[in-house]
Amino acid sequence: MGKRYADMNADERKAELKRLEAKLEEVRARGLKLNMTRGRPGSGQLDQVNDLITILSQEDHLSEDGSDCRNYGGLTGIPEIRRAFAEVLGIDAANLIVQDNSSLNIMYTLILHALTFGVPGGDAPWGQNPKRAFLCPAPGYDRHFAITEHLGFDLITVPMTATGPNMDMVEKLVAGNANIKGIWTVPVYSNPDGIVYSEETCRRLATMKTAAPDFRIIWDNAYVVHHLYPDQPELCGSVPEILALCAEAGHPDRVLQVASFSKVTFPGSAPACLAASKTNLDWYLGHIQFRTISPNKMMQLAHVRFLEKRGGIANVMRGHADVLRPRFEMVLKILRENLADSGLAEWHEPKGGYFISVNLRPGLAQATVNLAKQLGVAFTPAGATYPRNNDPSDSNIRLAPTLPTTDELKTAIEVFCLCVRYCALTEGNAK
Ligand SMILES: Cc1ncc(COP(=O)(O)O)c(C=O)c1O
């Protein structure tokens, strides 16, 4: 790694600058065009699950309750797919329904219904409250924040810690402000940090006193089966079953849990589920029944057959992990080789999920992403992991190692490290 910039004298810094500039020229001459912006599965992963496309024969269209999946009906999803989700979440299938075609779709609809009609336990539609607010643990998932921003909420940033959102802050905020209607959470392998919530965090979320009687936790379990080290799943064993926890605490309607098979099979074509109390499920169904007659039951049936053929979801996820693990490990190795002990960057070493989250020395993120873009490598925009794209420290960058080829990924991360070093040396930031 060499000397820290902070310990270099003027001549050493000059020599380092020359070295970096030469490297930048080399990269520029390559005319790169790489996209590292989003957490999409790579084509190798999609190929692994391709038999989903042809798994149903013409004769195979009945679900186990005898309903014809080719036809209308069955708003709650076919029983077998509900069981598949229930197994993943460790709950009873009666506590969830299966919908199309993305969990974001469900989350957006939940918030929209809350705004328009109010939720059980509330005394008015959320939309009637111009001061409505939502807690946004950050760094977090940009699309969560975007939903609540788009729908007119004040976004309140809560810092993430190694065990989940800063719960002292969450408890204080929700106890003192009835305008705060909910909180976004990703309890397992959070996006982007890969953090798994501690049991204590989950308990505090379930038991905390909220000034709003109709407070909701959006429990987005997007990565519940996305282990990079599937033989050590105890790594996320700290997360208790949240519906039961909230019910025990006397708040059965507090949590709305979502999950999907988007990154198990084909994003955009996979079923997603909503798991919640009976009261909440009835509320949701009571409104969506006006929007749709039936979910895509053929795709639900195809998923059931596909999972049966593959011997269960854990086996499918093992295949994905075998593709992803070497990529994550390569990114971490390049970061270590180029930036360890530099004082310029720290990063998480996730055991699952889709991202590696890097915290640069404050003030470096925007410049680094801009420079990389000039060199033909697009990273997730700086600030995207914070509400309203505003990272107050200009520090966090989300690396998404899944989509590019391995060679492209290697190049992209090397370019990233080069840009960090160059920006640190030239932006008046070297300390
Ligand atoms: C935390 C989180 N939730 C939800 C999603 C999207 O899931 P879906 O395809 O089910 O809408 C993502 C995708 O990156 C995610 O990171």
PDBQT file of the ligand as one rigid body, heavy atoms in Angstrom, charges set to zero:
ROOT
HETATM    1  C1  LIG A 501     -33.547  -3.627  -0.183  1.00  0.00    +0.000 C 
HETATM    2  C2  LIG A 501     -34.203  -3.899  -1.485  1.00  0.00    +0.000 A 
HETATM    3  N1  LIG A 501     -35.519  -4.063  -1.538  1.00  0.00    +0.000 NA
HETATM    4  C3  LIG A 501     -36.152  -4.301  -2.697  1.00  0.00    +0.000 A 
HETATM    5  C4  LIG A 501     -35.452  -4.377  -3.877  1.00  0.00    +0.000 A 
HETATM    6  C5  LIG A 501     -36.207  -4.612  -5.143  1.00  0.00    +0.000 C 
HETATM    7  O1  LIG A 501     -36.894  -5.801  -5.035  1.00  0.00    +0.000 OA
HETATM    8  P1  LIG A 501     -38.067  -6.187  -6.022  1.00  0.00    +0.000 P 
HETATM    9  O2  LIG A 501     -37.462  -6.619  -7.297  1.00  0.00    +0.000 OA
HETATM   10  O3  LIG A 501     -38.771  -7.272  -5.304  1.00  0.00    +0.000 OA
HETATM   11  O4  LIG A 501     -38.928  -4.963  -6.188  1.00  0.00    +0.000 OA
HETATM   12  C6  LIG A 501     -34.064  -4.220  -3.882  1.00  0.00    +0.000 A 
HETATM   13  C7  LIG A 501     -33.309  -4.266  -5.133  1.00  0.00    +0.000 C 
HETATM   14  O5  LIG A 501     -32.164  -3.868  -5.216  1.00  0.00    +0.000 OA
HETATM   15  C8  LIG A 501     -33.427  -3.970  -2.646  1.00  0.00    +0.000 A 
HETATM   16  O6  LIG A 501     -32.110  -3.796  -2.577  1.00  0.00    +0.000 OA
ENDROOT
TORSDOF 0
